[in-house]
């Protein structure tokens, strides 16, 4: 089960956002998990595999991070987004965590009233729920062929490789990140061929970039600065004649490309997705351009 849950928050006094709130929000979420499943909470701290959840910083009604030094007025609405990627964690969240939300939350001494939560995409564009099977069947049921996908990176996104941060929307980095999360948590029968990261590095190119910016986040007073990119990027799957030895893997690659783009909505992309970075979603490409 895949959940993208938006928790509605209202500041009870005027507050100045002094930094990303992903880290205290993560600590609160893990504390809630620990209340009902201490063993699972400990497992979520593991660094040995990709995170099976994401936690945003505070976001606005459009799902965009509320910027540093923004002043929220008492009564102004905002949201906290949490996604879960496994059956165990999603079931716990759906049955225990979200129905029993506290009436108030406090992050860095900033008080918020908790007004409820939603999984309804008609109530918030970043809310939804699905399953691994539904994502796969939705793509397989499409009749049109498309070698293009467009991803919106709503919060700063970066990648950690060989001890170095790479804040660039390189196809090899984006689609390796999505591949690793999918294969870590999808049912075994639905996992993607291990050749995919090498294929993506050689067969996917960037076709268009819109509003690409870099942004720096400091999560705590003593943490180092994290640099990430935001914006929209359109990726293109190259034809067989342009990818050499990887041409034998080209058949069926469009389904995988679109599947992983849809999965990005739940899994996030890159590093630090558990504290607000890497929030992403696919953007529909129409004949007249992105919609």
ABEGO torsion letter per residue (X at the ends): XBBBBBBBBBBABBBBBAEBAAAAAAAAAAAAAAAABAAAAAAAABAABBBABBBBBBBBAAGBBBBBGBBBBBGBBBBBBBBBABAAAAAAAAAAAAAABBABBBBGGBBBBBAEBBABAAABAABEBBBAAAAAAAAAABABBBABBBBBBABBBBBBBGGBBBBBABAAAAAAAAAAAAAAABBAAABBBAAAAAAAAAABBBABBBGBBBBBBBABAABBBBBBBBEBBBBBBBBAAAAEAAAAAABGAAAAAAAAAAAAAAAEBEBGAAAGBGBBBBBBBBAAEBX
